[in-house]
Amino acid sequence: MGTLRDKVVIAGVGYTKFGELWEKNQQDLLVEAVFEALDDAGVEPKDIEAGWVGIQYPFTGVSAGAAVEPLKMYGIPFTRVENFCASGMDAFRNACMAVASGVYDLVLACGVEKLMDQGSRGLPSTTGAMGVAFDRPSAPAMFALAASRCFEEHGWTKETLANVPVKNHENGTHHPKAHFRKAITIDDVLNAPIISWPLGRYDCCAMSDGSAALIITTPERARSLKHKDDFVKVKANEISVYTLYPWLHPEYDFLGFPSTQQAARSAYKQAGIKDPAKEIDVAECHDCFSITEILNTEDLGFCKKGQGGDFIKEGNTKYGGLIPINVSGGLKCFGHPIGATGCRMLVEISKQLQGRADGLQVKDPKLALAHNLGGAFTVASVTILGRNDT
Amino acid sequence: MIGVQAFGAYIPLYRLSRELMGKAWGLPSGPGERAVANIDEDTVTMAVEAGLDCLKDIDPKTVDGLFFASTSAPYKEKAASTIIATTLDLPRNALTQDFTDSLRAGTTAIRAASDAIVSGSAKRVLVVASEIRISEQESMEEQSYGDAAAAVLLSSEDVAAELKDFYSIQDEIVGTWRKDSDEYIMHFEDKVNVKYGYQANVIEAIKGLAQKSGIELKEIARLASSYIGPRDLAGVAKKTGLDPKSQVQDVFFASLGNAGTAQPLISFVAALEDASPGDDIMLVAHGDGADALIFTVTEKIKSLSPRLGVKGHLKRKRELSSYELYARNRKIIMKNFKSPPASPVIHWRERQAELPFYGLRCKNCGQVQYPMVRVCYVCHSKDNFEKVRLGTKGTIYTFTRDFIRSGGAEPVPWCVIHLEDGCRVFLTMTDCDPDEVKINMPVERTFRLVHQGGGFNNYYWKCRPVQG
């Protein structure tokens, strides 16, 4: 098997503000994010040879026409990518593969989701008729099942989980493009209405709209563009797909997510990383729910299994800690327009590596990680990026 | 010898006090309380529960008939009996029939079941009567009714109560009725229906049966009969020379209510629960005439395995705290409940997994799994399974209480259940206080109407706490 490592680089990035963007539609969001990325790279729309757009919901747009139409990039090969919450990072994955294969030189990876028009409480259903035996509960309910089991096995409590939104909200106050920019306390989290026990309102990321985009190319081509001296290198990009119905597996323990564990293993192997907590300088990992971020730290190998609660309590993942996680504010402060999130994370860590983060800037980062987990813990994606001089 | 081989019943968990009902409307309050079906129950789900109670240790594949009786069946066109027969896992060539429209449909079905066995059309017929009376609110009728189902298995083997004789009269009287266009049960001046629709017909049927069969009314152990008002049976007893204290089966008015078509079978099952070998029990039902049947209890009554029946279900109860909650359950106060999309073809294709709850055992690694997959969850063997009907009991492995899809103030518990046969299933919980759900809690499956997506009734299983 081959490798992507150092064959593909990010030449430019762009993203919109995330939030309840009632006055903007999908076209507005994509155009803003993509054109910002094109400007950042110093290229024109006509320079783009192929594109991939991450969109989860059909109502945001079906087929790649959903991106080509607003961008007016008529005629080029373009694909819509859908893989639950990994949709955006999977669009990036496809773009990277295309450049690494040598078939394309300069391509676009973007993601967009327009959730707020649907007027539903929580994520709308993705499916048509399924049959009563295949019913899936809400997203908070699915992750709450893991929280319940962790409470039982590890003795974690709602206080343990509350450390995540408190940390991420503190980080988010510094980010100009975040949806929520207000700090909260542990008590705020504990007293919030329950959404799906034990997860309350502050344990859950909000619904929002947004878009993000990246221009991907070869190192050679990047050396003739705007970021010729500080383009960011792709060290690894992996996804791993597991089951749609974890609750039907006789031996599943709900104490971690195998898809994240597998994607991380593969990504670390590809990037040559042996001690992630020490070697990764900044990470955006999928905090759709408080329990998810805690289990992510274990599944991504930042700490041992069962230690996630203590790991965050001891401050290891705060800004300035051993492995700063979600210094942007994460999904908690940006919300989770599904197709856009993976791309937004990649934009964030690219800018961290280039020393031009829009919010809190981690000091001198060399390696950065972005992670998504979606569905019933079904799909996980892990990308590792490196600074230009790595 | 043909008669009852086994019996069972089902009474929903919740009770609504008649005092709360009277207060809701400024009406007088009758005594005690009535049973009320939960929002996810209907006459089909209750019939399945009663059937399961009846068929406790009987192989359903040996039951080749299912007769369903009700005046409140969920469909005007579409059989209820096939839903019940499939769910109870009866064989494909079982005789199924719906008996509807008359309050004596249950006893008529028993007689028809006996006729089927006599003629050789079937060997064993399960008769289930189930009722949720569709009464007008703000009325004493609403207070008087109670939701329930009862089941008897008619057979020519291991007969615990032999059907000795029967007598039927048809009488054309508009007593209680409900046209297609009527929302609720209609009735004329009560006195007329009680005197002519009920008393006259019931007494004629009792006396006619006594004469036809030669039985002495003074010697029957119990009269299990339908009624309209709780004092009606005393009047019938007087006019037929029966002692209302010792020879009339209690109808549980103050703890259940009048269960319409199911009522005579409820009374009959309750009488059988108390019966001794040699007892004669007369079963009577009114409605467009009357049916009367006489049974003689045999020694086999003593070897029937324990079941909940009427007595057990009367003990299982939880009070509803308000009339409004009952009204919501009856969908009288409409809530904005959105059903998920559903497809009749998917329902048909998946019916074995959805209704009788079949799963698979991998022939290679032995793992029991659900629903019916092509590739084993554990060893990944392809198409190497045997079908197995999954058990009803298990423990909770993990759970949540979800407010998002509950549609009400109370959350819905979603439970990952580890069934006794090692299979994992994922079901919502009903008939519970959500706060009492815990990991390792013992639960059992219960059959419910989960939603009406696609415009049809989507039946499936939920779990409930095991009681007692």
Boltz contact constraints between the chains, C-beta under 6 A:
constraints:
  - contact:
      token1: [A, 122]
      token2: [B, 404]
      max_distance: 6.0
  - contact:
      token1: [A, 128]
      token2: [B, 341]
      max_distance: 6.0
  - contact:
      token1: [A, 129]
      token2: [B, 341]
      max_distance: 6.0
  - contact:
      token1: [A, 129]
      token2: [B, 342]
      max_distance: 6.0
  - contact:
      token1: [A, 129]
      token2: [B, 343]
      max_distance: 6.0
  - contact:
      token1: [A, 129]
      token2: [B, 346]
      max_distance: 6.0
  - contact:
      token1: [A, 131]
      token2: [B, 346]
      max_distance: 6.0
  - contact:
      token1: [A, 131]
      token2: [B, 350]
      max_distance: 6.0
  - contact:
      token1: [A, 132]
      token2: [B, 354]
      max_distance: 6.0
  - contact:
      token1: [A, 132]
      token2: [B, 450]
      max_distance: 6.0
  - contact:
      token1: [A, 132]
      token2: [B, 458]
      max_distance: 6.0
  - contact:
      token1: [A, 132]
      token2: [B, 460]
      max_distance: 6.0
  - contact:
      token1: [A, 133]
      token2: [B, 353]
      max_distance: 6.0
  - contact:
      token1: [A, 133]
      token2: [B, 354]
      max_distance: 6.0
  - contact:
      token1: [A, 133]
      token2: [B, 371]
      max_distance: 6.0
  - contact:
      token1: [A, 137]
      token2: [B, 402]
      max_distance: 6.0
  - contact:
      token1: [A, 137]
      token2: [B, 414]
      max_distance: 6.0
  - contact:
      token1: [A, 138]
      token2: [B, 402]
      max_distance: 6.0
  - contact:
      token1: [A, 138]
      token2: [B, 404]
      max_distance: 6.0
  - contact:
      token1: [A, 138]
      token2: [B, 405]
      max_distance: 6.0
  - contact:
      token1: [A, 141]
      token2: [B, 400]
      max_distance: 6.0
  - contact:
      token1: [A, 141]
      token2: [B, 402]
      max_distance: 6.0
  - contact:
      token1: [A, 141]
      token2: [B, 414]
      max_distance: 6.0
  - contact:
      token1: [A, 144]
      token2: [B, 400]
      max_distance: 6.0
  - contact:
      token1: [A, 145]
      token2: [B, 398]
      max_distance: 6.0
  - contact:
      token1: [A, 145]
      token2: [B, 400]
      max_distance: 6.0
  - contact:
      token1: [A, 148]
      token2: [B, 398]
      max_distance: 6.0
  - contact:
      token1: [A, 148]
      token2: [B, 399]
      max_distance: 6.0
  - contact:
      token1: [A, 149]
      token2: [B, 398]
      max_distance: 6.0
  - contact:
      token1: [A, 152]
      token2: [B, 439]
      max_distance: 6.0
  - contact:
      token1: [A, 195]
      token2: [B, 403]
      max_distance: 6.0
  - contact:
      token1: [A, 196]
      token2: [B, 400]
      max_distance: 6.0
  - contact:
      token1: [A, 196]
      token2: [B, 402]
      max_distance: 6.0
  - contact:
      token1: [A, 197]
      token2: [B, 400]
      max_distance: 6.0
  - contact:
      token1: [A, 197]
      token2: [B, 401]
      max_distance: 6.0
  - contact:
      token1: [A, 247]
      token2: [B, 416]
      max_distance: 6.0
  - contact:
      token1: [A, 247]
      token2: [B, 426]
      max_distance: 6.0
  - contact:
      token1: [A, 248]
      token2: [B, 424]
      max_distance: 6.0
  - contact:
      token1: [A, 249]
      token2: [B, 377]
      max_distance: 6.0
  - contact:
      token1: [A, 250]
      token2: [B, 367]
      max_distance: 6.0
  - contact:
      token1: [A, 250]
      token2: [B, 424]
      max_distance: 6.0
  - contact:
      token1: [A, 254]
      token2: [B, 398]
      max_distance: 6.0
